[in-house]
Amino acid sequence: DRSAIYFGKVISNLAFMLIVEIIALPVYSVLYNINLFQPGLLLVIMLGSIGYVGGGTLLSAMPVQTRTRDILLPILLFPVVIPVLLAAVKASNGFLEGLDISEFLLPINLLIAYDIIFIAVAFMVFDSVVEE
């Protein structure tokens, strides 16, 4: 089933991204002298990673048959992941500044909604994307 292939690719890309985050977070925590291991901040990092990987995996299957696939993927991916990037930055900023969660609950809800909607849509259209 092609949807199983999609989820396999999502899980492998997410695992790679989480390995990079596990290496990068302690380094940034030491360099900037900030505690980045807050549960809320880790939740935002996980939600942002899921959204980015979900969109990137679907869009990486689109330009495979074209000659300009190296240039086409970033052009397609950037507009799709802008909501994830902006919401993750806003929510991360709220956690790092110690604001009340009600002040940045909207970006967290946006991340959750984006992840659910985009993974569901990608699951439904991955068969047709691969066939084209």
MIBAPA-567079 format. One record per residue: x, y, z of N, C-alpha, C in turn; residue in three letters. Coordinates in nm, 4 decimals, always signed. Example, Ala and Ser with C-alpha at 12.3 -4.5 7.8 and 13.67 -1.06 7.14 Angstrom:
% residues 2
+----------+----------+----------+----------+----------+----------+----------+----------+----------+------+
|      n_u |      n_v |      n_w |     ca_u |     ca_v |     ca_w |      c_u |      c_v |      c_w | code |
+----------+----------+----------+----------+----------+----------+----------+----------+----------+------+
|  +1.3190 |  -0.5690 |  +0.7800 |  +1.2300 |  -0.4500 |  +0.7800 |  +1.3200 |  -0.3300 |  +0.7800 |  ALA |
|  +1.2850 |  -0.2250 |  +0.7080 |  +1.3670 |  -0.1060 |  +0.7140 |  +1.2900 |  +0.0030 |  +0.7870 |  SER |
+----------+----------+----------+----------+----------+----------+----------+----------+----------+------+
% end
This chain:
% residues 132
+----------+----------+----------+----------+----------+----------+----------+----------+----------+------+
|      n_u |      n_v |      n_w |     ca_u |     ca_v |     ca_w |      c_u |      c_v |      c_w | code |
+----------+----------+----------+----------+----------+----------+----------+----------+----------+------+
|  +0.0837 |  -0.1181 |  +0.0000 |  +0.0000 |  +0.0000 |  +0.0000 |  +0.0885 |  +0.1249 |  +0.0000 |  ASP |
|  +0.0555 |  +0.2186 |  -0.0855 |  +0.1394 |  +0.3385 |  -0.0977 |  +0.1294 |  +0.4293 |  +0.0236 |  ARG |
|  +0.0187 |  +0.4275 |  +0.0929 |  +0.0084 |  +0.5096 |  +0.2135 |  +0.1021 |  +0.4571 |  +0.3224 |  SER |
|  +0.1270 |  +0.3266 |  +0.3232 |  +0.2251 |  +0.2704 |  +0.4167 |  +0.3655 |  +0.3182 |  +0.3814 |  ALA |
|  +0.3916 |  +0.3329 |  +0.2530 |  +0.5206 |  +0.3873 |  +0.2098 |  +0.5346 |  +0.5307 |  +0.2582 |  ILE |
|  +0.4260 |  +0.6085 |  +0.2467 |  +0.4300 |  +0.7474 |  +0.2938 |  +0.4617 |  +0.7525 |  +0.4428 |  TYR |
|  +0.3897 |  +0.6738 |  +0.5223 |  +0.4128 |  +0.6776 |  +0.6664 |  +0.5509 |  +0.6240 |  +0.7029 |  PHE |
|  +0.6022 |  +0.5275 |  +0.6279 |  +0.7382 |  +0.4813 |  +0.6505 |  +0.8404 |  +0.5905 |  +0.6247 |  GLY |
|  +0.8193 |  +0.6653 |  +0.5176 |  +0.9093 |  +0.7768 |  +0.4872 |  +0.8979 |  +0.8870 |  +0.5922 |  LYS |
|  +0.7757 |  +0.9144 |  +0.6376 |  +0.7564 |  +1.0171 |  +0.7407 |  +0.8279 |  +0.9765 |  +0.8692 |  VAL |
|  +0.8120 |  +0.8514 |  +0.9087 |  +0.8752 |  +0.8058 |  +1.0329 |  +1.0271 |  +0.8089 |  +1.0217 |  ILE |
|  +1.0817 |  +0.7669 |  +0.9074 |  +1.2275 |  +0.7697 |  +0.8930 |  +1.2809 |  +0.9125 |  +0.8873 |  SER |
|  +1.2128 |  +1.0018 |  +0.8177 |  +1.2551 |  +1.1418 |  +0.8146 |  +1.2435 |  +1.2063 |  +0.9518 |  ASN |
|  +1.1365 |  +1.1737 |  +1.0241 |  +1.1183 |  +1.2283 |  +1.1582 |  +1.2256 |  +1.1759 |  +1.2525 |  LEU |
|  +1.2605 |  +1.0483 |  +1.2399 |  +1.3666 |  +0.9928 |  +1.3239 |  +1.4996 |  +1.0626 |  +1.2969 |  ALA |
|  +1.5300 |  +1.0866 |  +1.1710 |  +1.6536 |  +1.1582 |  +1.1376 |  +1.6512 |  +1.3001 |  +1.1937 |  PHE |
|  +1.5370 |  +1.3675 |  +1.1809 |  +1.5266 |  +1.5032 |  +1.2309 |  +1.5383 |  +1.5066 |  +1.3839 |  MET |
|  +1.4803 |  +1.4096 |  +1.4516 |  +1.4890 |  +1.4050 |  +1.5973 |  +1.6320 |  +1.3759 |  +1.6441 |  LEU |
|  +1.7059 |  +1.2945 |  +1.5693 |  +1.8458 |  +1.2695 |  +1.6035 |  +1.9260 |  +1.3994 |  +1.5942 |  ILE |
|  +1.9019 |  +1.4758 |  +1.4892 |  +1.9707 |  +1.6047 |  +1.4744 |  +1.9306 |  +1.6999 |  +1.5881 |  VAL |
|  +1.8035 |  +1.6995 |  +1.6261 |  +1.7584 |  +1.7853 |  +1.7351 |  +1.8180 |  +1.7426 |  +1.8687 |  GLU |
|  +1.8315 |  +1.6122 |  +1.8898 |  +1.8916 |  +1.5631 |  +2.0140 |  +2.0366 |  +1.6081 |  +2.0249 |  ILE |
|  +2.1041 |  +1.6184 |  +1.9142 |  +2.2427 |  +1.6664 |  +1.9142 |  +2.2478 |  +1.8181 |  +1.9266 |  ILE |
|  +2.1588 |  +1.8880 |  +1.8579 |  +2.1659 |  +2.0344 |  +1.8523 |  +2.1144 |  +2.1020 |  +1.9792 |  ALA |
|  +2.0118 |  +2.0488 |  +2.0430 |  +1.9547 |  +2.1152 |  +2.1603 |  +2.0538 |  +2.1314 |  +2.2755 |  LEU |
|  +2.1288 |  +2.0287 |  +2.3134 |  +2.2263 |  +2.0523 |  +2.4208 |  +2.3349 |  +2.1520 |  +2.3827 |  PRO |
|  +2.3744 |  +2.1498 |  +2.2564 |  +2.4773 |  +2.2440 |  +2.2120 |  +2.4257 |  +2.3873 |  +2.2229 |  VAL |
|  +2.3037 |  +2.4136 |  +2.1739 |  +2.2467 |  +2.5471 |  +2.1844 |  +2.2204 |  +2.5846 |  +2.3292 |  TYR |
|  +2.1826 |  +2.4876 |  +2.4101 |  +2.1557 |  +2.5147 |  +2.5506 |  +2.2826 |  +2.5604 |  +2.6224 |  SER |
|  +2.3946 |  +2.4982 |  +2.5892 |  +2.5212 |  +2.5366 |  +2.6511 |  +2.5717 |  +2.6689 |  +2.5944 |  VAL |
|  +2.5645 |  +2.6849 |  +2.4628 |  +2.6184 |  +2.8059 |  +2.4013 |  +2.5419 |  +2.9321 |  +2.4411 |  LEU |
|  +2.4102 |  +2.9223 |  +2.4507 |  +2.3293 |  +3.0396 |  +2.4813 |  +2.2883 |  +3.0481 |  +2.6272 |  TYR |
|  +2.3304 |  +2.9514 |  +2.7080 |  +2.3028 |  +2.9504 |  +2.8514 |  +2.1535 |  +2.9635 |  +2.8808 |  ASN |
|  +2.0738 |  +2.8844 |  +2.8092 |  +1.9284 |  +2.8844 |  +2.8234 |  +1.8841 |  +2.7393 |  +2.8410 |  ILE |
|  +1.7887 |  +2.7173 |  +2.9292 |  +1.7344 |  +2.5833 |  +2.9470 |  +1.6332 |  +2.5551 |  +2.8362 |  ASN |
|  +1.6724 |  +2.4741 |  +2.7405 |  +1.5853 |  +2.4389 |  +2.6292 |  +1.5097 |  +2.3094 |  +2.6531 |  LEU |
|  +1.5247 |  +2.2519 |  +2.7695 |  +1.4613 |  +2.1243 |  +2.7988 |  +1.3368 |  +2.1421 |  +2.8846 |  PHE |
|  +1.2528 |  +2.2366 |  +2.8448 |  +1.1240 |  +2.2574 |  +2.9084 |  +1.0221 |  +2.1696 |  +2.8361 |  GLN |
|  +0.9288 |  +2.1087 |  +2.9093 |  +0.8327 |  +2.0190 |  +2.8437 |  +0.7506 |  +2.0878 |  +2.7337 |  PRO |
|  +0.7084 |  +2.2100 |  +2.7555 |  +0.6304 |  +2.2814 |  +2.6541 |  +0.7117 |  +2.3113 |  +2.5304 |  GLY |
|  +0.8355 |  +2.3492 |  +2.5497 |  +0.9225 |  +2.3788 |  +2.4358 |  +0.9533 |  +2.2520 |  +2.3566 |  LEU |
|  +0.9728 |  +2.1418 |  +2.4262 |  +0.9950 |  +2.0151 |  +2.3564 |  +0.8712 |  +1.9727 |  +2.2789 |  LEU |
|  +0.7524 |  +2.0023 |  +2.3318 |  +0.6279 |  +1.9744 |  +2.2592 |  +0.6206 |  +2.0565 |  +2.1311 |  LEU |
|  +0.6572 |  +2.1836 |  +2.1393 |  +0.6562 |  +2.2701 |  +2.0210 |  +0.7565 |  +2.2204 |  +1.9177 |  VAL |
|  +0.8725 |  +2.1786 |  +1.9627 |  +0.9738 |  +2.1258 |  +1.8707 |  +0.9224 |  +2.0002 |  +1.8014 |  ILE |
|  +0.8559 |  +1.9131 |  +1.8780 |  +0.8017 |  +1.7902 |  +1.8193 |  +0.6897 |  +1.8206 |  +1.7201 |  MET |
|  +0.5985 |  +1.9105 |  +1.7561 |  +0.4895 |  +1.9459 |  +1.6648 |  +0.5421 |  +2.0125 |  +1.5377 |  LEU |
|  +0.6406 |  +2.0993 |  +1.5533 |  +0.7009 |  +2.1636 |  +1.4362 |  +0.7723 |  +2.0634 |  +1.3470 |  GLY |
|  +0.8390 |  +1.9686 |  +1.4074 |  +0.9089 |  +1.8663 |  +1.3295 |  +0.8109 |  +1.7783 |  +1.2531 |  SER |
|  +0.7007 |  +1.7414 |  +1.3179 |  +0.6007 |  +1.6582 |  +1.2516 |  +0.5402 |  +1.7324 |  +1.1331 |  ILE |
|  +0.5079 |  +1.8602 |  +1.1506 |  +0.4516 |  +1.9383 |  +1.0410 |  +0.5477 |  +1.9557 |  +0.9254 |  GLY |
|  +0.6727 |  +1.9840 |  +0.9581 |  +0.7729 |  +2.0037 |  +0.8531 |  +0.7992 |  +1.8735 |  +0.7769 |  TYR |
|  +0.8120 |  +1.7643 |  +0.8493 |  +0.8401 |  +1.6354 |  +0.7858 |  +0.7195 |  +1.5872 |  +0.7057 |  VAL |
|  +0.5987 |  +1.6068 |  +0.7592 |  +0.4785 |  +1.5640 |  +0.6871 |  +0.4646 |  +1.6341 |  +0.5532 |  GLY |
|  +0.4865 |  +1.7642 |  +0.5527 |  +0.4794 |  +1.8394 |  +0.4276 |  +0.5947 |  +1.8083 |  +0.3339 |  GLY |
|  +0.7133 |  +1.7982 |  +0.3897 |  +0.8307 |  +1.7717 |  +0.3071 |  +0.8292 |  +1.6356 |  +0.2421 |  GLY |
|  +0.7773 |  +1.5369 |  +0.3133 |  +0.7725 |  +1.4018 |  +0.2571 |  +0.6755 |  +1.3942 |  +0.1408 |  THR |
|  +0.5599 |  +1.4566 |  +0.1557 |  +0.4635 |  +1.4555 |  +0.0450 |  +0.5181 |  +1.5315 |  -0.0755 |  LEU |
|  +0.5717 |  +1.6489 |  -0.0513 |  +0.6188 |  +1.7302 |  -0.1631 |  +0.7463 |  +1.6757 |  -0.2253 |  LEU |
|  +0.8224 |  +1.5964 |  -0.1527 |  +0.9436 |  +1.5393 |  -0.2127 |  +0.9101 |  +1.4303 |  -0.3144 |  SER |
|  +0.7903 |  +1.3744 |  -0.3061 |  +0.7502 |  +1.2734 |  -0.4040 |  +0.7025 |  +1.3366 |  -0.5343 |  ALA |
|  +0.6670 |  +1.4636 |  -0.5324 |  +0.6140 |  +1.5289 |  -0.6524 |  +0.7177 |  +1.5522 |  -0.7611 |  MET |
|  +0.8294 |  +1.6162 |  -0.7321 |  +0.9207 |  +1.6506 |  -0.8424 |  +1.0199 |  +1.5414 |  -0.8796 |  PRO |
|  +0.9970 |  +1.4170 |  -0.8397 |  +1.0931 |  +1.3093 |  -0.8661 |  +1.1127 |  +1.2881 |  -1.0159 |  VAL |
|  +1.0080 |  +1.2995 |  -1.0947 |  +1.0156 |  +1.2717 |  -1.2371 |  +1.0622 |  +1.3913 |  -1.3214 |  GLN |
|  +1.0835 |  +1.5055 |  -1.2608 |  +1.1227 |  +1.6239 |  -1.3376 |  +1.2742 |  +1.6397 |  -1.3403 |  THR |
|  +1.3205 |  +1.7173 |  -1.4360 |  +1.4642 |  +1.7426 |  -1.4467 |  +1.5112 |  +1.8412 |  -1.3407 |  ARG |
|  +1.4262 |  +1.9317 |  -1.3007 |  +1.4649 |  +2.0365 |  -1.2063 |  +1.4233 |  +2.0029 |  -1.0639 |  THR |
|  +1.4307 |  +1.8761 |  -1.0267 |  +1.3826 |  +1.8343 |  -0.8945 |  +1.4637 |  +1.8954 |  -0.7805 |  ARG |
|  +1.5910 |  +1.9260 |  -0.8042 |  +1.6730 |  +1.9851 |  -0.6989 |  +1.6282 |  +2.1265 |  -0.6637 |  ASP |
|  +1.5796 |  +2.1984 |  -0.7602 |  +1.5343 |  +2.3354 |  -0.7382 |  +1.3864 |  +2.3402 |  -0.7047 |  ILE |
|  +1.3107 |  +2.2468 |  -0.7559 |  +1.1657 |  +2.2497 |  -0.7416 |  +1.1192 |  +2.2197 |  -0.5995 |  LEU |
|  +1.1863 |  +2.1297 |  -0.5281 |  +1.1425 |  +2.0943 |  -0.3931 |  +1.1458 |  +2.2130 |  -0.2976 |  LEU |
|  +1.2536 |  +2.2893 |  -0.2880 |  +1.2490 |  +2.4054 |  -0.1971 |  +1.1450 |  +2.5093 |  -0.2372 |  PRO |
|  +1.1233 |  +2.5251 |  -0.3667 |  +1.0234 |  +2.6214 |  -0.4126 |  +0.8839 |  +2.5760 |  -0.3721 |  ILE |
|  +0.8562 |  +2.4472 |  -0.3789 |  +0.7264 |  +2.3945 |  -0.3383 |  +0.7119 |  +2.3883 |  -0.1864 |  LEU |
|  +0.8189 |  +2.3540 |  -0.1172 |  +0.8106 |  +2.3293 |  +0.0265 |  +0.7995 |  +2.4568 |  +0.1086 |  LEU |
|  +0.8702 |  +2.5598 |  +0.0717 |  +0.8744 |  +2.6811 |  +0.1543 |  +0.7369 |  +2.7424 |  +0.1795 |  PHE |
|  +0.6541 |  +2.7645 |  +0.0790 |  +0.5224 |  +2.8233 |  +0.1084 |  +0.4318 |  +2.7316 |  +0.1917 |  PRO |
|  +0.4519 |  +2.6019 |  +0.1805 |  +0.3673 |  +2.5079 |  +0.2547 |  +0.4039 |  +2.5058 |  +0.4027 |  VAL |
|  +0.5313 |  +2.5192 |  +0.4358 |  +0.5727 |  +2.5093 |  +0.5757 |  +0.5848 |  +2.6440 |  +0.6461 |  VAL |
|  +0.5525 |  +2.7526 |  +0.5786 |  +0.5570 |  +2.8837 |  +0.6452 |  +0.4662 |  +2.8886 |  +0.7685 |  ILE |
|  +0.3427 |  +2.8355 |  +0.7636 |  +0.2618 |  +2.8379 |  +0.8867 |  +0.3251 |  +2.7600 |  +1.0014 |  PRO |
|  +0.3911 |  +2.6494 |  +0.9724 |  +0.4569 |  +2.5718 |  +1.0766 |  +0.5734 |  +2.6505 |  +1.1355 |  VAL |
|  +0.6526 |  +2.7101 |  +1.0497 |  +0.7693 |  +2.7852 |  +1.0975 |  +0.7277 |  +2.9049 |  +1.1832 |  LEU |
|  +0.6299 |  +2.9805 |  +1.1352 |  +0.5864 |  +3.0986 |  +1.2104 |  +0.5226 |  +3.0609 |  +1.3437 |  LEU |
|  +0.4389 |  +2.9580 |  +1.3436 |  +0.3740 |  +2.9161 |  +1.4677 |  +0.4757 |  +2.8591 |  +1.5663 |  ALA |
|  +0.5725 |  +2.7833 |  +1.5175 |  +0.6739 |  +2.7262 |  +1.6065 |  +0.7628 |  +2.8349 |  +1.6658 |  ALA |
|  +0.7972 |  +2.9344 |  +1.5871 |  +0.8789 |  +3.0442 |  +1.6388 |  +0.8018 |  +3.1236 |  +1.7436 |  VAL |
|  +0.6752 |  +3.1523 |  +1.7168 |  +0.5937 |  +3.2287 |  +1.8114 |  +0.5751 |  +3.1520 |  +1.9429 |  LYS |
|  +0.5442 |  +3.0219 |  +1.9330 |  +0.5249 |  +2.9420 |  +2.0544 |  +0.6568 |  +2.9220 |  +2.1295 |  ALA |
|  +0.7654 |  +2.9007 |  +2.0587 |  +0.8964 |  +2.8859 |  +2.1238 |  +0.9356 |  +3.0131 |  +2.1959 |  SER |
|  +0.9095 |  +3.1256 |  +2.1331 |  +0.9390 |  +3.2543 |  +2.1954 |  +0.8581 |  +3.2718 |  +2.3239 |  ASN |
|  +0.7328 |  +3.2302 |  +2.3213 |  +0.6499 |  +3.2400 |  +2.4410 |  +0.7022 |  +3.1548 |  +2.5541 |  GLY |
|  +0.7464 |  +3.0333 |  +2.5240 |  +0.8016 |  +2.9468 |  +2.6280 |  +0.9341 |  +3.0003 |  +2.6805 |  PHE |
|  +1.0195 |  +3.0500 |  +2.5925 |  +1.1499 |  +3.0980 |  +2.6359 |  +1.1406 |  +3.2269 |  +2.7170 |  LEU |
|  +1.0415 |  +3.3104 |  +2.6890 |  +1.0240 |  +3.4336 |  +2.7656 |  +0.9447 |  +3.4120 |  +2.8931 |  GLU |
|  +0.8903 |  +3.2926 |  +2.9109 |  +0.8155 |  +3.2618 |  +3.0313 |  +0.6782 |  +3.3262 |  +3.0365 |  GLY |
|  +0.6187 |  +3.3498 |  +2.9219 |  +0.4860 |  +3.4103 |  +2.9168 |  +0.3801 |  +3.3108 |  +2.9613 |  LEU |
|  +0.2630 |  +3.3623 |  +2.9924 |  +0.1501 |  +3.2773 |  +3.0250 |  +0.1072 |  +3.2022 |  +2.8994 |  ASP |
|  +0.0680 |  +3.0776 |  +2.9161 |  +0.0364 |  +2.9942 |  +2.7998 |  -0.0822 |  +3.0466 |  +2.7208 |  ILE |
|  -0.1692 |  +3.1225 |  +2.7841 |  -0.2845 |  +3.1778 |  +2.7116 |  -0.2419 |  +3.2807 |  +2.6075 |  SER |
|  -0.1241 |  +3.3380 |  +2.6224 |  -0.0764 |  +3.4376 |  +2.5271 |  -0.0262 |  +3.3761 |  +2.3965 |  GLU |
|  +0.0147 |  +3.2503 |  +2.4007 |  +0.0642 |  +3.1864 |  +2.2781 |  -0.0013 |  +3.0506 |  +2.2548 |  PHE |
|  -0.1234 |  +3.0358 |  +2.3014 |  -0.1975 |  +2.9124 |  +2.2791 |  -0.2418 |  +2.8982 |  +2.1338 |  LEU |
|  -0.2682 |  +3.0107 |  +2.0670 |  -0.3095 |  +3.0065 |  +1.9270 |  -0.2030 |  +2.9435 |  +1.8365 |  LEU |
|  -0.0746 |  +2.9793 |  +1.8479 |  +0.0256 |  +2.9116 |  +1.7636 |  +0.0368 |  +2.7611 |  +1.7924 |  PRO |
|  +0.0196 |  +2.7219 |  +1.9175 |  +0.0249 |  +2.5790 |  +1.9496 |  -0.0937 |  +2.5068 |  +1.8861 |  ILE |
|  -0.2112 |  +2.5681 |  +1.8952 |  -0.3294 |  +2.5092 |  +1.8312 |  -0.3133 |  +2.5043 |  +1.6795 |  ASN |
|  -0.2508 |  +2.6060 |  +1.6230 |  -0.2252 |  +2.6067 |  +1.4792 |  -0.1311 |  +2.4924 |  +1.4408 |  LEU |
|  -0.0288 |  +2.4688 |  +1.5205 |  +0.0622 |  +2.3573 |  +1.4928 |  -0.0104 |  +2.2229 |  +1.4987 |  LEU |
|  -0.0928 |  +2.2052 |  +1.5991 |  -0.1673 |  +2.0795 |  +1.6124 |  -0.2623 |  +2.0610 |  +1.4946 |  ILE |
|  -0.3364 |  +2.1658 |  +1.4607 |  -0.4317 |  +2.1567 |  +1.3494 |  -0.3594 |  +2.1328 |  +1.2177 |  ALA |
|  -0.2491 |  +2.2013 |  +1.1948 |  -0.1727 |  +2.1833 |  +1.0714 |  -0.1228 |  +2.0403 |  +1.0604 |  TYR |
|  -0.0689 |  +1.9868 |  +1.1698 |  -0.0172 |  +1.8504 |  +1.1665 |  -0.1272 |  +1.7506 |  +1.1332 |  ASP |
|  -0.2411 |  +1.7627 |  +1.1990 |  -0.3506 |  +1.6685 |  +1.1759 |  -0.4034 |  +1.6799 |  +1.0334 |  ILE |
|  -0.4297 |  +1.8019 |  +0.9900 |  -0.4872 |  +1.8225 |  +0.8568 |  -0.3893 |  +1.7810 |  +0.7479 |  ILE |
|  -0.2638 |  +1.8226 |  +0.7599 |  -0.1699 |  +1.7938 |  +0.6523 |  -0.1352 |  +1.6464 |  +0.6450 |  PHE |
|  -0.1222 |  +1.5786 |  +0.7579 |  -0.0946 |  +1.4348 |  +0.7548 |  -0.2137 |  +1.3608 |  +0.6945 |  ILE |
|  -0.3358 |  +1.4029 |  +0.7292 |  -0.4551 |  +1.3376 |  +0.6740 |  -0.4659 |  +1.3600 |  +0.5234 |  ALA |
|  -0.4440 |  +1.4826 |  +0.4795 |  -0.4516 |  +1.5119 |  +0.3360 |  -0.3402 |  +1.4391 |  +0.2612 |  VAL |
|  -0.2218 |  +1.4383 |  +0.3161 |  -0.1105 |  +1.3685 |  +0.2513 |  -0.1381 |  +1.2188 |  +0.2425 |  ALA |
|  -0.1988 |  +1.1628 |  +0.3453 |  -0.2359 |  +1.0213 |  +0.3444 |  -0.3345 |  +0.9927 |  +0.2317 |  PHE |
|  -0.4280 |  +1.0846 |  +0.2083 |  -0.5302 |  +1.0625 |  +0.1057 |  -0.4785 |  +1.0826 |  -0.0362 |  MET |
|  -0.3856 |  +1.1750 |  -0.0554 |  -0.3425 |  +1.2070 |  -0.1920 |  -0.2083 |  +1.1457 |  -0.2320 |  VAL |
|  -0.1423 |  +1.0748 |  -0.1410 |  -0.0095 |  +1.0225 |  -0.1736 |  -0.0141 |  +0.9234 |  -0.2888 |  PHE |
|  -0.1201 |  +0.8429 |  -0.2987 |  -0.1320 |  +0.7484 |  -0.4102 |  -0.1312 |  +0.8189 |  -0.5445 |  ASP |
|  -0.2099 |  +0.9240 |  -0.5563 |  -0.2155 |  +0.9958 |  -0.6835 |  -0.0890 |  +1.0749 |  -0.7102 |  SER |
|  -0.0217 |  +1.1230 |  -0.6071 |  +0.1030 |  +1.1971 |  -0.6274 |  +0.2110 |  +1.1052 |  -0.6814 |  VAL |
|  +0.2185 |  +0.9845 |  -0.6300 |  +0.3201 |  +0.8903 |  -0.6748 |  +0.2918 |  +0.8411 |  -0.8170 |  VAL |
|  +0.1638 |  +0.8237 |  -0.8508 |  +0.1284 |  +0.7762 |  -0.9843 |  +0.1560 |  +0.8781 |  -1.0924 |  GLU |
|  +0.1414 |  +1.0056 |  -1.0631 |  +0.1605 |  +1.1110 |  -1.1627 |  +0.3025 |  +1.1252 |  -1.1919 |  GLU |
+----------+----------+----------+----------+----------+----------+----------+----------+----------+------+
% end
